[in-house]
Amino acid sequence: MAVPIAESPAVGARLLIITFVTTLIFHSSVADITVGASTSEEAPHRRFEYKYSFKGPHLSQSDGSIPFWIHTGNAIPSADQVRITPSLRSQRGSVWTKNKVNFEHWEAEVTFRVSGRGRMGADGLAVWFTSTQGLEGPVYGAADQWNGIGVFFDSFDNDGKKNNPAILVVGNNGNLVYDHQNDGSTQALGTCLRDFRNKPYPVRAKITYYKRTLTVLINNGFTPDKEDYEFCTKVDNMVIPSDGFFGISAATGGLADDHDVLSFLLFRLTEPGQQPPPVESEIPKEEKDKYQEEFQNFQQELDKKKEEFQKEHPDVQGEPIDDLYESVNDREIRQVFEGQNRIHLEIKQLNRQLAMILDEQRRYVSVITDEVAKKGTNTESGQVGMSSRCKLTQDAKATQQEVLKSLNELKNSFHESLRQIGSVQNQGNQAPMGTYETMQHFNDIKEHLHTVKRNVENLVQRNAVKCPELPPMPSCLSTVHFAIFVVVQSVLFFCYVMYKSQQEAAPKCIHEGMSIFIIFFFFFFWMGFDYFQCKLFYLKNWFCCRCFF
């Protein structure tokens, strides 16, 4: 028992040391992974370089040239695109930057469209970065044995392996001859199969060269999303010339496609934490001297024209040029008065509309008053329903008078607003512009217009004229009672005729029956006339109410 007790402290110390070392190794590895991940996640700084880019809608100038670019062969610049080659056989064309690019890291975004009638097309399109301008040649319309990099969009299958259309990245040091028979597959540093012909939207390619790594991303042209890129290929440890020219070329063969480039955008990439060089340092000294000389010549011509103008117009000498332009305060005051004039015109329009409404309401009131005066003489005739109609007419007249009163109040309010606007404009013409009182009057007018608007809304909600309820049905003979009475009288009449035909001779019976029939006919006619007269009187009152309201 003594041995284990003695060895237990040593074993514990060994375990503690091993645990400590393992923990240090684990934390150091985690820290390295974290630092590497954070470094890889940091994106480089991008700066757009307009002198090495082009895009629509004003791509070309009036003489057909592209600013900062040259075009050769069958290339046709237009306002919104550059057609590198038309859909004709054996065509070649290209566009190249005029000045060299000396960026260490860069990113190019190319938007193009390749379209043709057939299922297959030829030959393809290429994006270049080379030490010299390959204006013409057999490699997609550019020179062979180039020194730099070329990204080829090959649309024709020369080797018959059915692996086209394809995108290839081919580098050259100026000594290699492009392998056309094998579609450059033996020289390609990276490749991917993508069909870029006859797409509903333009195809976009993003080519990035950063830290000796070339990455090609492609947008397949199925969606209008400009950022919908997918990975195509990547080439590591790639060395390219430190400075060179960017270019785009295309060619056709036995088959032909339209190769159109809509835009070429170039961005300078700078590592995180580094400031991009100033723009002045990028301009060569020769160009600076040239621009300075042009500016001096222009300044001398401007001074000569000023002297000639002063000699021809001696009266205007010494007048400040600033008086010819409108100051900020003058513009603000002018805008305020223009707003007041618009408000004045709107209030005048509302005043005319209110006058028309008042005239119409007065006409309605006069019609109701005349109708009441005409019907007042017949109130003593005892016809049923006159009392209810007179009551409805009085209610309508009272409502119309209330509407007229409210409209008169609105009209007076508008007249008050017009008077205030006129006083503000007179003060603006007499007093200096931009005073506090002018702005205060303008705010008062604004608040007054809001009050008028609320009064109109309340008036519409409170005095909405509706047709009154129908008057009660007059207590005349009902339809059911009239029908029962007619049926009973008819039965009695035929019973009487049958009885008399048995008692007396037929001619005498017929004569008396006709007499009785005539008596009953007139009796029924009188009852029916009274019934329908009662109904027509009720309908007349109802239609009269509808017409008045």
Residue, then its C-alpha position, 0 to 999 in steps of 0.5 A: m500500500a505504500v508504493p501507490i501512495a507514494e506514486s500518486p503525486a507524480v502521476g497527478a503532476r504528469l497528467l496536469i502537464i499533459t493537459f496544460v500542453t494540450t490546451l495551449i496547442f488547441h488554443s493556438s490552432v483555434a487562433d490560427i484558424t480564426v485569424g486565417a478566416s478573418t483574413s480571407e473574409e476581408a474583401p479588397h477595396r474596389r475603385f471604378e476606372y472609367k478610362y478603361s471601361f465603356k457602357g451605354p446608353h451613350l457608348s459611342q461618340s458622334d464620329g463613331s469612336i469609343p472614348f479611351w478605346i479603339h476598334t478595328g476590323n468589323a467592329i461596329p460601335s453604337a449608342d448602347q453596345v459594340r457589335i464585335t462581329p455581325s452574323l456574317r461569315s468570316q468576320r473579325g473584329s476587336v476593341w482595345t484600350k488606348n492606354k496601358v493598365n498598370f494595376e497589380h490587382w483588378e476585376a473586369e465585368v463583361t456583359f455580352r450577348v451571343s445570338g444566332r439562328g442555328r443550333m450551332g454557332a461560330d467561332g466565339l468571343a475572347v477577353w484579353f489582357t496582354s502586353t501589346q494590342g493584338l488588333e487582328g489575328p486568327v485567335y478569335g479575331a486577335a493576334d496569336q502568340w500573345n503575352g498575357i492571358g485570354v478568357f475564351f468563350d468558344s462556341f464551335d466544336n472543332d475537335g468533335k468531342k461535343n464539349n462546346p460551348a465552353i469557357l477556357v482560360v489560356g495563358n501565353n508567354g509570347n511563344l505558344v501557338y494556339d491549338h485550334q484543332n483541339d479547341g485549346s484544351t491542351q493549353a487551357l489552365g482552366t475550363c468549364l462547360r456553359d452554354f452562353r448562346n441565345k439566352p433571354y438576358p445578357v450573359r455576364a462574366k466576372i474575371t478577377y485577378y487578385k494575389r496571383t489568383l485568377t477567378v472566373l464567375i459566370n451569369n448564365g443569362f436566365t435571370p435579370d439579376k446582375e449578381d446571380y453569378e456561379f463559379c466557373t474556374k479558378v487558376d492559382n499561382m498565375v503570373i501575368p504582365s505587370d502592365g498591359f492592354f485590355g481587349i475584346s475580340a470575336a470571329t466567325g467562320g462557316l457559321a456566324d453569330d452576332h457577338d455584341v458587348l453591352s458593357f466592359l467595367l474595370f475595377r482596381l483592387t486594393e488590399p485591405g488596409q492599403q490606401p489606393p494611389p491618388v489619381e494625379s499620380e496615375i497621369p503621366k507627365e506628358e499628359k499633364d503638360k499637354y492638358q496644362e497647355e490646352f488650359q492656358n490656350f483656352q484661358q488666353e482665348l477667353d481673355k481675348k473674347k472678354e476684351e472684344f466684348q468690352k470694346e463693343h459694349p462699353d456701357v456694360q463695363g463695371e456691372p457685376i455679373d452676379d446681378l444677372y443670376e438669382s440668389v438663393n433667397d430670391r428663389e425661395i421668395r419667388q417660390v413662396f409667392e408662386g405658391q400663394n398665387r396657386i392658392h389664390l387661383e384655387i380659392k377663386q375656383l372654389n368660390r365659383q363652384l360655391a356660387m353655382i351651388l348657391d344658385e342651384q339651391r336657391r332654384y330648388v327652394s323657389v320651386i318648393t315654395d311655388e309648389v307649396a303655394k299652389k297646393g296650399t289652396n287645395t288643402e281644404s278639399g279633404q284629400v288624404g295624405m296632404s298633411s304628410r306631404c306638407k310636413l315633408t315639404q316644410d322639412a325639406k325647406a328647412t334643410q335647404q335653408e340650413v344648407l344655404k346658410s352654411l354655404n354662405e358662411l363658407k363663401n364669406s370664409f373664402h372671401e376672407s382668405l382672398r383678402q388675406i392673400g391680397s394683403v400678403q402680396n401687397q406687403g411683399n411688394q412694398a416691404p423687403m422680401g423674406t420678412y418674418e411677417t410675410m411667412q407668418h401671414f402665409n402660415d395663417i392662410k394655410e391654417h385658415l384653409h385647413t379650417v375651411k376644409r374641416n368645415v366642408e367635411n362636417l357640413v357634408q356629414r351633417n347636412a347630407v340631404k336624403c329622401p324622406e321615408l314614404p308617407p303611410m298608406p291612405s285608409c282607402l278601400s283595400t284590394v282584398h275587400f274590393a275583390i270580395f265585394v265584386v265576387v259576392q255581387s256577381v254571384l247574387f246577380f247570376c242567382y237572380v237572373m236564374y230565378k227570374s228566368q224560371q218565373e217569367a218569359a225569357p224576353k221579359c227576364i232578359h230585359e229586366g236582367m239587362s237593366i239590373f246588369i247596367i245598374f250593377f255595372f255603374f255601381f262597380f265602376w264607381m267603386g273601382f274609380d274610387y279605389f284607383q283614384c285613391k291609389l293614384f293620389y298616393l303615387k302622385n304624392w310619392f313621385c312629388c316627394r322624389c322630385f323635390f328631394 
